[in-house]
Amino acid sequence: MPLPTAEWTAALDQMTAALDQTLRDLDRHREGWAAVTDTPARAAPPDLMTWLETRLGQWDARLTAAADLAATVESQLGEREAVVGRWAETFGRWQKLVEQGVGAPSPNGVAE
């Protein structure tokens, strides 16, 4: 029985695509975090309580946005983890096939 190299190549291509997508997602989320955390502070108005309430409202909005981003990243990482798990299972099955000594076909076409 020949080794399933076509299946291995397809699985590796899928893994590469999943990892590339993960990197793109992480870059996008990093930009989102920067937008949430890098907003410059505004000058304090004369009324301190109004200013404090405004700042607290801004922080609440930032924390809510950060929580949303974290939930999205967690979900996407969970999906990627599932893909990696499936790939690892497939690789493990292939490894067992190789370890079992899948022989090359003999001249009469039967695997040894």
N, CA, C and O atoms as CSV, one atom per row, in Angstrom:
chain,resi,resn,atom,element,x,y,z
A,1,MET,N,N,0.861,-1.177,0.000
A,1,MET,CA,C,0.000,0.000,0.000
A,1,MET,C,C,0.906,1.238,0.000
A,1,MET,O,O,1.773,1.368,0.864
A,2,PRO,N,N,0.713,2.136,-0.949
A,2,PRO,CA,C,1.564,3.339,-1.010
A,2,PRO,C,C,1.217,4.299,0.132
A,2,PRO,O,O,0.101,4.302,0.651
A,3,LEU,N,N,2.190,5.095,0.497
A,3,LEU,CA,C,1.979,6.098,1.538
A,3,LEU,C,C,1.019,7.169,1.034
A,3,LEU,O,O,1.063,7.534,-0.141
A,4,PRO,N,N,0.153,7.675,1.905
A,4,PRO,CA,C,-0.840,8.683,1.486
A,4,PRO,C,C,-0.231,10.091,1.420
A,4,PRO,O,O,-0.664,10.991,2.140
A,5,THR,N,N,0.764,10.276,0.562
A,5,THR,CA,C,1.447,11.576,0.500
A,5,THR,C,C,0.530,12.679,0.001
A,5,THR,O,O,0.666,13.828,0.422
A,6,ALA,N,N,-0.398,12.356,-0.884
A,6,ALA,CA,C,-1.333,13.383,-1.362
A,6,ALA,C,C,-2.196,13.895,-0.206
A,6,ALA,O,O,-2.450,15.094,-0.098
A,7,GLU,N,N,-2.642,12.984,0.651
A,7,GLU,CA,C,-3.440,13.390,1.816
A,7,GLU,C,C,-2.595,14.223,2.771
A,7,GLU,O,O,-3.076,15.212,3.325
A,8,TRP,N,N,-1.338,13.829,2.968
A,8,TRP,CA,C,-0.448,14.589,3.846
A,8,TRP,C,C,-0.262,16.001,3.318
A,8,TRP,O,O,-0.338,16.975,4.067
A,9,THR,N,N,-0.016,16.098,2.016
A,9,THR,CA,C,0.192,17.409,1.406
A,9,THR,C,C,-1.066,18.272,1.553
A,9,THR,O,O,-0.982,19.460,1.863
A,10,ALA,N,N,-2.221,17.665,1.327
A,10,ALA,CA,C,-3.481,18.411,1.460
A,10,ALA,C,C,-3.671,18.876,2.907
A,10,ALA,O,O,-4.081,20.012,3.145
A,11,ALA,N,N,-3.372,17.999,3.877
A,11,ALA,CA,C,-3.516,18.374,5.278
A,11,ALA,C,C,-2.540,19.484,5.651
A,11,ALA,O,O,-2.901,20.409,6.378
A,12,LEU,N,N,-1.312,19.399,5.160
A,12,LEU,CA,C,-0.335,20.453,5.431
A,12,LEU,C,C,-0.759,21.773,4.798
A,12,LEU,O,O,-0.567,22.835,5.391
A,13,ASP,N,N,-1.335,21.713,3.600
A,13,ASP,CA,C,-1.837,22.931,2.956
A,13,ASP,C,C,-2.973,23.547,3.771
A,13,ASP,O,O,-3.046,24.767,3.917
A,14,GLN,N,N,-3.857,22.702,4.299
A,14,GLN,CA,C,-4.953,23.204,5.133
A,14,GLN,C,C,-4.409,23.832,6.412
A,14,GLN,O,O,-4.885,24.880,6.847
A,15,MET,N,N,-3.412,23.186,7.008
A,15,MET,CA,C,-2.811,23.719,8.232
A,15,MET,C,C,-2.152,25.069,7.945
A,15,MET,O,O,-2.293,26.006,8.731
A,16,THR,N,N,-1.445,25.172,6.838
A,16,THR,CA,C,-0.795,26.427,6.471
A,16,THR,C,C,-1.830,27.527,6.278
A,16,THR,O,O,-1.647,28.653,6.742
A,17,ALA,N,N,-2.909,27.196,5.594
A,17,ALA,CA,C,-3.970,28.191,5.376
A,17,ALA,C,C,-4.589,28.624,6.704
A,17,ALA,O,O,-4.862,29.808,6.904
A,18,ALA,N,N,-4.812,27.671,7.615
A,18,ALA,CA,C,-5.394,28.012,8.918
A,18,ALA,C,C,-4.446,28.898,9.710
A,18,ALA,O,O,-4.883,29.862,10.339
A,19,LEU,N,N,-3.162,28.587,9.689
A,19,LEU,CA,C,-2.199,29.408,10.410
A,19,LEU,C,C,-2.084,30.800,9.797
A,19,LEU,O,O,-1.979,31.789,10.523
A,20,ASP,N,N,-2.102,30.886,8.466
A,20,ASP,CA,C,-2.061,32.194,7.818
A,20,ASP,C,C,-3.274,33.031,8.218
A,20,ASP,O,O,-3.150,34.225,8.491
A,21,GLN,N,N,-4.448,32.396,8.250
A,21,GLN,CA,C,-5.664,33.113,8.643
A,21,GLN,C,C,-5.557,33.575,10.092
A,21,GLN,O,O,-5.974,34.685,10.420
A,22,THR,N,N,-5.006,32.738,10.953
A,22,THR,CA,C,-4.837,33.107,12.357
A,22,THR,C,C,-3.936,34.327,12.482
A,22,THR,O,O,-4.230,35.245,13.248
A,23,LEU,N,N,-2.847,34.338,11.734
A,23,LEU,CA,C,-1.935,35.480,11.788
A,23,LEU,C,C,-2.616,36.750,11.291
A,23,LEU,O,O,-2.431,37.820,11.871
A,24,ARG,N,N,-3.405,36.638,10.218
A,24,ARG,CA,C,-4.137,37.815,9.732
A,24,ARG,C,C,-5.135,38.300,10.776
A,24,ARG,O,O,-5.274,39.503,11.001
A,25,ASP,N,N,-5.830,37.355,11.414
A,25,ASP,CA,C,-6.803,37.723,12.452
A,25,ASP,C,C,-6.116,38.400,13.631
A,25,ASP,O,O,-6.607,39.402,14.153
A,26,LEU,N,N,-4.985,37.853,14.046
A,26,LEU,CA,C,-4.262,38.462,15.159
A,26,LEU,C,C,-3.773,39.864,14.807
A,26,LEU,O,O,-3.824,40.765,15.644
A,27,ASP,N,N,-3.300,40.055,13.579
A,27,ASP,CA,C,-2.887,41.396,13.156
A,27,ASP,C,C,-4.066,42.362,13.198
A,27,ASP,O,O,-3.929,43.500,13.648
A,28,ARG,N,N,-5.222,41.903,12.727
A,28,ARG,CA,C,-6.417,42.743,12.726
A,28,ARG,C,C,-6.824,43.089,14.157
A,28,ARG,O,O,-7.190,44.228,14.445
A,29,HIS,N,N,-6.759,42.104,15.050
A,29,HIS,CA,C,-7.129,42.352,16.438
A,29,HIS,C,C,-6.109,43.253,17.128
A,29,HIS,O,O,-6.476,44.059,17.982
A,30,ARG,N,N,-4.843,43.126,16.769
A,30,ARG,CA,C,-3.829,44.011,17.341
A,30,ARG,C,C,-4.140,45.456,16.950
A,30,ARG,O,O,-3.995,46.369,17.762
A,31,GLU,N,N,-4.569,45.657,15.704
A,31,GLU,CA,C,-4.948,47.001,15.280
A,31,GLU,C,C,-6.165,47.489,16.067
A,31,GLU,O,O,-6.246,48.660,16.438
A,32,GLY,N,N,-7.107,46.580,16.315
A,32,GLY,CA,C,-8.282,46.939,17.100
A,32,GLY,C,C,-7.920,47.321,18.529
A,32,GLY,O,O,-8.463,48.284,19.071
A,33,TRP,N,N,-7.003,46.571,19.141
A,33,TRP,CA,C,-6.548,46.896,20.491
A,33,TRP,C,C,-5.865,48.249,20.504
A,33,TRP,O,O,-6.068,49.042,21.424
A,34,ALA,N,N,-5.054,48.518,19.485
A,34,ALA,CA,C,-4.355,49.804,19.422
A,34,ALA,C,C,-5.367,50.956,19.350
A,34,ALA,O,O,-5.181,51.997,19.980
A,35,ALA,N,N,-6.436,50.755,18.575
A,35,ALA,CA,C,-7.447,51.804,18.465
A,35,ALA,C,C,-8.134,52.044,19.811
A,35,ALA,O,O,-8.523,53.168,20.126
A,36,VAL,N,N,-8.278,50.976,20.600
A,36,VAL,CA,C,-8.943,51.105,21.905
A,36,VAL,C,C,-8.008,51.714,22.939
A,36,VAL,O,O,-8.431,52.546,23.741
A,37,THR,N,N,-6.746,51.311,22.930
A,37,THR,CA,C,-5.836,51.715,24.009
A,37,THR,C,C,-4.993,52.937,23.694
A,37,THR,O,O,-4.456,53.550,24.617
A,38,ASP,N,N,-4.855,53.316,22.441
A,38,ASP,CA,C,-3.956,54.416,22.079
A,38,ASP,C,C,-4.664,55.743,21.857
A,38,ASP,O,O,-4.066,56.674,21.318
A,39,THR,N,N,-5.927,55.848,22.263
A,39,THR,CA,C,-6.643,57.098,22.103
A,39,THR,C,C,-6.027,58.134,23.051
A,39,THR,O,O,-5.913,57.880,24.250
A,40,PRO,N,N,-5.631,59.295,22.526
A,40,PRO,CA,C,-4.991,60.289,23.393
A,40,PRO,C,C,-5.986,60.878,24.400
A,40,PRO,O,O,-7.182,60.992,24.131
A,41,ALA,N,N,-5.456,61.243,25.553
A,41,ALA,CA,C,-6.279,61.857,26.599
A,41,ALA,C,C,-6.629,63.289,26.208
A,41,ALA,O,O,-5.824,63.998,25.605
A,42,ARG,N,N,-7.838,63.697,26.561
A,42,ARG,CA,C,-8.267,65.071,26.278
A,42,ARG,C,C,-7.946,65.955,27.482
A,42,ARG,O,O,-7.789,65.466,28.601
A,43,ALA,N,N,-7.853,67.245,27.239
A,43,ALA,CA,C,-7.598,68.205,28.321
A,43,ALA,C,C,-8.804,68.230,29.262
A,43,ALA,O,O,-9.948,68.129,28.817
A,44,ALA,N,N,-8.545,68.362,30.544
A,44,ALA,CA,C,-9.606,68.365,31.551
A,44,ALA,C,C,-10.380,69.682,31.490
A,44,ALA,O,O,-9.787,70.760,31.498
A,45,PRO,N,N,-11.720,69.582,31.427
A,45,PRO,CA,C,-12.521,70.808,31.476
A,45,PRO,C,C,-12.494,71.395,32.889
A,45,PRO,O,O,-12.060,70.734,33.832
A,46,PRO,N,N,-12.953,72.627,33.028
A,46,PRO,CA,C,-12.919,73.273,34.347
A,46,PRO,C,C,-13.708,72.516,35.411
A,46,PRO,O,O,-13.298,72.487,36.572
A,47,ASP,N,N,-14.814,71.911,35.044
A,47,ASP,CA,C,-15.628,71.197,36.019
A,47,ASP,C,C,-15.068,69.778,36.175
A,47,ASP,O,O,-15.222,68.944,35.282
A,48,LEU,N,N,-14.428,69.514,37.295
A,48,LEU,CA,C,-13.732,68.245,37.522
A,48,LEU,C,C,-14.685,67.053,37.510
A,48,LEU,O,O,-14.348,66.015,36.940
A,49,MET,N,N,-15.861,67.169,38.122
A,49,MET,CA,C,-16.798,66.042,38.157
A,49,MET,C,C,-17.286,65.672,36.757
A,49,MET,O,O,-17.391,64.491,36.426
A,50,THR,N,N,-17.580,66.668,35.946
A,50,THR,CA,C,-17.996,66.398,34.572
A,50,THR,C,C,-16.880,65.701,33.818
A,50,THR,O,O,-17.099,64.734,33.089
A,51,TRP,N,N,-15.679,66.220,34.013
A,51,TRP,CA,C,-14.524,65.617,33.338
A,51,TRP,C,C,-14.328,64.169,33.771
A,51,TRP,O,O,-14.085,63.296,32.938
A,52,LEU,N,N,-14.437,63.910,35.103
A,52,LEU,CA,C,-14.270,62.547,35.607
A,52,LEU,C,C,-15.345,61.613,35.064
A,52,LEU,O,O,-15.051,60.480,34.684
A,53,GLU,N,N,-16.584,62.082,35.025
A,53,GLU,CA,C,-17.662,61.260,34.486
A,53,GLU,C,C,-17.427,60.942,33.010
A,53,GLU,O,O,-17.665,59.822,32.560
A,54,THR,N,N,-16.962,61.934,32.274
A,54,THR,CA,C,-16.665,61.726,30.859
A,54,THR,C,C,-15.560,60.692,30.694
A,54,THR,O,O,-15.673,59.775,29.880
A,55,ARG,N,N,-14.489,60.846,31.472
A,55,ARG,CA,C,-13.360,59.911,31.397
A,55,ARG,C,C,-13.789,58.495,31.780
A,55,ARG,O,O,-13.394,57.527,31.130
A,56,LEU,N,N,-14.602,58.376,32.840
A,56,LEU,CA,C,-15.080,57.054,33.240
A,56,LEU,C,C,-15.946,56.430,32.151
A,56,LEU,O,O,-15.863,55.228,31.897
A,57,GLY,N,N,-16.768,57.243,31.514
A,57,GLY,CA,C,-17.565,56.744,30.396
A,57,GLY,C,C,-16.692,56.261,29.248
A,57,GLY,O,O,-16.979,55.238,28.625
A,58,GLN,N,N,-15.620,57.004,28.970
A,58,GLN,CA,C,-14.689,56.589,27.917
A,58,GLN,C,C,-14.013,55.275,28.288
A,58,GLN,O,O,-13.844,54.400,27.438
A,59,TRP,N,N,-13.627,55.134,29.552
A,59,TRP,CA,C,-12.991,53.883,29.980
A,59,TRP,C,C,-13.968,52.724,29.919
A,59,TRP,O,O,-13.594,51.611,29.547
A,60,ASP,N,N,-15.220,52.977,30.283
A,60,ASP,CA,C,-16.225,51.915,30.163
A,60,ASP,C,C,-16.350,51.473,28.711
A,60,ASP,O,O,-16.412,50.277,28.425
A,61,ALA,N,N,-16.386,52.430,27.799
A,61,ALA,CA,C,-16.475,52.097,26.379
A,61,ALA,C,C,-15.244,51.315,25.930
A,61,ALA,O,O,-15.360,50.351,25.174
A,62,ARG,N,N,-14.072,51.727,26.393
A,62,ARG,CA,C,-12.839,51.014,26.034
A,62,ARG,C,C,-12.844,49.595,26.593
A,62,ARG,O,O,-12.464,48.647,25.905
A,63,LEU,N,N,-13.275,49.455,27.843
A,63,LEU,CA,C,-13.312,48.121,28.439
A,63,LEU,C,C,-14.315,47.220,27.722
A,63,LEU,O,O,-14.057,46.033,27.523
A,64,THR,N,N,-15.441,47.776,27.343
A,64,THR,CA,C,-16.430,47.001,26.601
A,64,THR,C,C,-15.862,46.575,25.248
A,64,THR,O,O,-16.022,45.424,24.843
A,65,ALA,N,N,-15.205,47.492,24.553
A,65,ALA,CA,C,-14.594,47.158,23.262
A,65,ALA,C,C,-13.497,46.110,23.440
A,65,ALA,O,O,-13.370,45.196,22.625
A,66,ALA,N,N,-12.708,46.242,24.501
A,66,ALA,CA,C,-11.642,45.268,24.761
A,66,ALA,C,C,-12.233,43.891,25.053
A,66,ALA,O,O,-11.713,42.879,24.585
A,67,ALA,N,N,-13.310,43.853,25.822
A,67,ALA,CA,C,-13.963,42.578,26.131
A,67,ALA,C,C,-14.506,41.934,24.861
A,67,ALA,O,O,-14.391,40.722,24.679
A,68,ASP,N,N,-15.097,42.737,23.985
A,68,ASP,CA,C,-15.602,42.218,22.712
A,68,ASP,C,C,-14.465,41.656,21.869
A,68,ASP,O,O,-14.587,40.573,21.297
A,69,LEU,N,N,-13.364,42.387,21.792
A,69,LEU,CA,C,-12.210,41.897,21.028
A,69,LEU,C,C,-11.660,40.613,21.627
A,69,LEU,O,O,-11.318,39.683,20.897
A,70,ALA,N,N,-11.572,40.556,22.946
A,70,ALA,CA,C,-11.057,39.356,23.603
A,70,ALA,C,C,-11.957,38.152,23.326
A,70,ALA,O,O,-11.465,37.050,23.087
A,71,ALA,N,N,-13.265,38.360,23.357
A,71,ALA,CA,C,-14.197,37.266,23.072
A,71,ALA,C,C,-14.041,36.780,21.635
A,71,ALA,O,O,-14.083,35.578,21.374
A,72,THR,N,N,-13.864,37.710,20.710
A,72,THR,CA,C,-13.678,37.334,19.309
A,72,THR,C,C,-12.389,36.541,19.128
A,72,THR,O,O,-12.377,35.514,18.451
A,73,VAL,N,N,-11.314,37.016,19.730
A,73,VAL,CA,C,-10.026,36.317,19.620
A,73,VAL,C,C,-10.125,34.934,20.243
A,73,VAL,O,O,-9.631,33.959,19.676
A,74,GLU,N,N,-10.763,34.842,21.411
A,74,GLU,CA,C,-10.912,33.549,22.073
A,74,GLU,C,C,-11.679,32.574,21.194
A,74,GLU,O,O,-11.307,31.406,21.088
A,75,SER,N,N,-12.740,33.045,20.566
A,75,SER,CA,C,-13.533,32.200,19.684
A,75,SER,C,C,-12.703,31.724,18.493
A,75,SER,O,O,-12.723,30.542,18.149
A,76,GLN,N,N,-11.984,32.637,17.875
A,76,GLN,CA,C,-11.187,32.262,16.711
A,76,GLN,C,C,-10.035,31.335,17.089
A,76,GLN,O,O,-9.708,30.421,16.331
A,77,LEU,N,N,-9.423,31.553,18.238
A,77,LEU,CA,C,-8.365,30.654,18.679
A,77,LEU,C,C,-8.930,29.273,18.988
A,77,LEU,O,O,-8.267,28.264,18.746
A,78,GLY,N,N,-10.138,29.219,19.514
A,78,GLY,CA,C,-10.785,27.924,19.752
A,78,GLY,C,C,-11.016,27.173,18.459
A,78,GLY,O,O,-10.806,25.962,18.384
A,79,GLU,N,N,-11.454,27.903,17.433
A,79,GLU,CA,C,-11.642,27.276,16.120
A,79,GLU,C,C,-10.316,26.763,15.581
A,79,GLU,O,O,-10.245,25.652,15.054
A,80,ARG,N,N,-9.265,27.566,15.710
A,80,ARG,CA,C,-7.944,27.152,15.217
A,80,ARG,C,C,-7.431,25.944,15.990
A,80,ARG,O,O,-6.802,25.051,15.423
A,81,GLU,N,N,-7.713,25.928,17.306
A,81,GLU,CA,C,-7.284,24.799,18.130
A,81,GLU,C,C,-7.973,23.514,17.661
A,81,GLU,O,O,-7.354,22.450,17.628
A,82,ALA,N,N,-9.233,23.616,17.304
A,82,ALA,CA,C,-9.959,22.451,16.798
A,82,ALA,C,C,-9.344,21.958,15.491
A,82,ALA,O,O,-9.208,20.753,15.283
A,83,VAL,N,N,-8.972,22.892,14.609
A,83,VAL,CA,C,-8.336,22.509,13.346
A,83,VAL,C,C,-7.014,21.803,13.611
A,83,VAL,O,O,-6.708,20.782,12.995
A,84,VAL,N,N,-6.237,22.356,14.530
A,84,VAL,CA,C,-4.943,21.750,14.866
A,84,VAL,C,C,-5.163,20.359,15.465
A,84,VAL,O,O,-4.417,19.428,15.162
A,85,GLY,N,N,-6.173,20.217,16.306
A,85,GLY,CA,C,-6.473,18.910,16.894
A,85,GLY,C,C,-6.826,17.883,15.842
A,85,GLY,O,O,-6.352,16.748,15.892
A,86,ARG,N,N,-7.664,18.278,14.880
A,86,ARG,CA,C,-8.018,17.352,13.797
A,86,ARG,C,C,-6.792,16.991,12.971
A,86,ARG,O,O,-6.612,15.837,12.582
A,87,TRP,N,N,-5.951,17.989,12.706
A,87,TRP,CA,C,-4.737,17.735,11.937
A,87,TRP,C,C,-3.817,16.785,12.703
A,87,TRP,O,O,-3.224,15.885,12.108
A,88,ALA,N,N,-3.693,16.980,14.021
A,88,ALA,CA,C,-2.836,16.113,14.827
A,88,ALA,C,C,-3.351,14.674,14.827
A,88,ALA,O,O,-2.562,13.731,14.775
A,89,GLU,N,N,-4.671,14.506,14.886
A,89,GLU,CA,C,-5.247,13.160,14.819
A,89,GLU,C,C,-4.913,12.500,13.490
A,89,GLU,O,O,-4.513,11.337,13.449
A,90,THR,N,N,-5.079,13.246,12.408
A,90,THR,CA,C,-4.779,12.708,11.078
A,90,THR,C,C,-3.305,12.345,10.982
A,90,THR,O,O,-2.952,11.274,10.488
A,91,PHE,N,N,-2.455,13.237,11.453
A,91,PHE,CA,C,-1.021,12.972,11.411
A,91,PHE,C,C,-0.686,11.738,12.242
A,91,PHE,O,O,0.144,10.927,11.834
A,92,GLY,N,N,-1.313,11.588,13.388
A,92,GLY,CA,C,-1.087,10.415,14.233
A,92,GLY,C,C,-1.474,9.125,13.534
A,92,GLY,O,O,-0.773,8.119,13.641
A,93,ARG,N,N,-2.592,9.154,12.818
A,93,ARG,CA,C,-2.999,7.952,12.063
A,93,ARG,C,C,-1.990,7.638,10.968
A,93,ARG,O,O,-1.643,6.478,10.747
A,94,TRP,N,N,-1.519,8.684,10.281
A,94,TRP,CA,C,-0.509,8.461,9.237
A,94,TRP,C,C,0.778,7.911,9.833
A,94,TRP,O,O,1.412,7.026,9.258
A,95,GLN,N,N,1.156,8.440,10.987
A,95,GLN,CA,C,2.376,7.974,11.632
A,95,GLN,C,C,2.254,6.493,11.985
A,95,GLN,O,O,3.207,5.734,11.813
A,96,LYS,N,N,1.084,6.079,12.477
A,96,LYS,CA,C,0.873,4.662,12.793
A,96,LYS,C,C,0.998,3.809,11.535
A,96,LYS,O,O,1.570,2.720,11.576
A,97,LEU,N,N,0.462,4.303,10.413
A,97,LEU,CA,C,0.581,3.560,9.157
A,97,LEU,C,C,2.049,3.376,8.781
A,97,LEU,O,O,2.475,2.293,8.380
A,98,VAL,N,N,2.805,4.453,8.918
A,98,VAL,CA,C,4.226,4.380,8.572
A,98,VAL,C,C,4.941,3.431,9.520
A,98,VAL,O,O,5.758,2.620,9.083
A,99,GLU,N,N,4.644,3.521,10.821
A,99,GLU,CA,C,5.294,2.664,11.808
A,99,GLU,C,C,4.925,1.199,11.635
A,99,GLU,O,O,5.700,0.317,12.006
A,100,GLN,N,N,3.748,0.928,11.075
A,100,GLN,CA,C,3.341,-0.453,10.836
A,100,GLN,C,C,4.104,-1.067,9.673
A,100,GLN,O,O,3.976,-2.259,9.394
A,101,GLY,N,N,4.893,-0.248,9.002
A,101,GLY,CA,C,5.728,-0.766,7.923
A,101,GLY,C,C,4.975,-0.973,6.634
A,101,GLY,O,O,5.036,-2.046,6.034
A,102,VAL,N,N,4.280,0.032,6.214
A,102,VAL,CA,C,3.589,-0.050,4.939
A,102,VAL,C,C,4.659,-0.286,3.886
A,102,VAL,O,O,5.507,0.577,3.656
A,103,GLY,N,N,4.625,-1.454,3.242
A,103,GLY,CA,C,5.672,-1.836,2.295
A,103,GLY,C,C,5.430,-1.303,0.905
A,103,GLY,O,O,4.310,-0.946,0.538
A,104,ALA,N,N,6.495,-1.255,0.144
A,104,ALA,CA,C,6.388,-0.872,-1.262
A,104,ALA,C,C,5.798,-2.013,-2.045
A,104,ALA,O,O,5.973,-3.172,-1.668
A,105,PRO,N,N,5.097,-1.720,-3.138
A,105,PRO,CA,C,4.517,-2.812,-3.939
A,105,PRO,C,C,5.623,-3.681,-4.548
A,105,PRO,O,O,6.668,-3.190,-4.974
A,106,SER,N,N,5.356,-4.963,-4.571
A,106,SER,CA,C,6.285,-5.897,-5.202
A,106,SER,C,C,6.077,-5.842,-6.722
A,106,SER,O,O,5.140,-5.196,-7.190
A,107,PRO,N,N,6.922,-6.498,-7.480
A,107,PRO,CA,C,6.761,-6.475,-8.930
A,107,PRO,C,C,5.398,-6.972,-9.418
A,107,PRO,O,O,4.951,-6.573,-10.493
A,108,ASN,N,N,4.733,-7.833,-8.650
A,108,ASN,CA,C,3.420,-8.322,-9.078
A,108,ASN,C,C,2.283,-7.393,-8.660
A,108,ASN,O,O,1.114,-7.712,-8.882
A,109,GLY,N,N,2.617,-6.216,-8.040
A,109,GLY,CA,C,1.619,-5.205,-7.701
A,109,GLY,C,C,1.010,-5.369,-6.329
A,109,GLY,O,O,0.102,-4.616,-5.977
A,110,VAL,N,N,1.474,-6.326,-5.537
A,110,VAL,CA,C,0.941,-6.561,-4.199
A,110,VAL,C,C,1.908,-5.986,-3.183
A,110,VAL,O,O,3.116,-6.202,-3.285
A,111,ALA,N,N,1.398,-5.264,-2.215
A,111,ALA,CA,C,2.258,-4.693,-1.179
A,111,ALA,C,C,2.832,-5.803,-0.327
A,111,ALA,O,O,2.159,-6.793,-0.042
A,112,GLU,N,N,4.072,-5.635,0.076
A,112,GLU,CA,C,4.736,-6.672,0.892
A,112,GLU,C,C,4.566,-6.381,2.356
A,112,GLU,O,O,5.053,-7.138,3.196
